[in-house]
């Protein structure tokens, strides 16, 4: 960023809920499928069709609001947000305006060891639009030969989370969105699949002189559908705006598009104001009443959230902040970790193995934890064999790799391959004698003071035993032989 300027970023995150049916009708919610097969008179906006609120969607909405520490007013109402677009069959979207479901929350993030509290301005419910399919190489409306509309998505429950303009770097925006995604997956309210559009992010960004408290003219980056896309798009738009201001030009309030392939930001349309939508209360829907009994019921159904879980891991298991953060970065990983600790009570070692071996394997193969053939009890059995000295740590890693491939238990693999650790003193002494006899020059150099060669001898013994030698016994015997 050009020196002397500060970016101000606010995010609008749209989350498709994982309910079985749509927000205001009984049509099934499901990604993909034959176009226009999951529609009815309500979501297709036939005259006279009336909406009915999806109760499960409101429960999920309340979960999100409580997880962000929001205030839930006793009453909120739906509005009609009026605008014309081909994917909006009614000519308006049912949303919420000046009486949203939840307000004044926050989400805490950490960026480069700095703790940042990002305020949540509002959390409200609305319905998703249909999907425009533009025929052309770019997939965008600009340059398309024609467009088609698939109404399967129309009416899907959509929660909008609006932050306050309290984010000041593209990196912080990416960290915030990543943490929010993790939180939503913990709540099990959405699959948060950004590639399928279940989680979408618009970013409002402006630039002002450093130290100023006034907001600059903002632009809106639409539909950032990946963390990398969001971070790079914001960086490019901040660069563009600071360049304009530094040159004495002005920023125009508008909606812009970031092309990830070219790195270019291009204008799409002028940015609307709230009054342009002519909001008015939805006459066909009753107000939402959130009494204390409702709030208490939702709160009781909530899982332990990531920050609370990480704190417990640091406090009860003695994990480092970094290990605790990684272990709570995914709910399935957290559950795997705790189940493994129930079978093998060494949380630090379990977390190290999950971070190093399990996540390493999943990253290398592109697999998901749910599909992994190694289960918590099986990993605990393997760690127990290492702890007892039956196999070495190096052999344990080899066995783990095969467990991931075959799903076999550690004991079966060790027995079949003859990988049991060699701890017999006489057997190891004979192997060490052979290694020393084969390397007289290195022996002489070690005895002359080159202590670092000790690792060479250990490696040669391990090579001869295919990693099965007990390291402690090797070290003791080698020191005796070389002294």
Buried (B, 14 or more C-beta within 10 A) or exposed (E): BEEEBBBBBBBBBBBBBBBEBBBBBEBEBEBEEEBBEBBBEBBBBEEEBEBEBBEBBBBBBBBBBBBBEBEBBEEBBBBBBBEEEEBBBBEBBBBBBEBBBBBBBBBEBEBEEEEBEBBBBBBBBBBBBBBBBBEEEEEEEEEBEEEEBBBBBBBBBBBBBBBBBBBBBBBBBBBBBBBBBBBBBBBEBBBBEBEEBBBBBBBBBBBBEEEEEEEBBBBBBBBBBBBEBBBBBBBBBBBBBBEBBEEEEEBEBBBBBBEBEEEEBEEBEEBEEEEEBEBEBBEEBEEBEBEEEBBEEBEEEEBEBBBEBBBBBBEEBEBEEEBBBBBBBBBEBBEBBBBBBEBBEBBEBBBEBBBEBBBBBBEEEEEEBEEBEBBBEBBBBBBBBBBEBBBBEBBBBBBBBBBBEEEBBBBEBBEEBEBBBBBEEEEBBEBBEEBBEEBEEBBEBBEEEEEEBBEBBBEBBBEBBBBBBBBEBBBEBBEEBBE
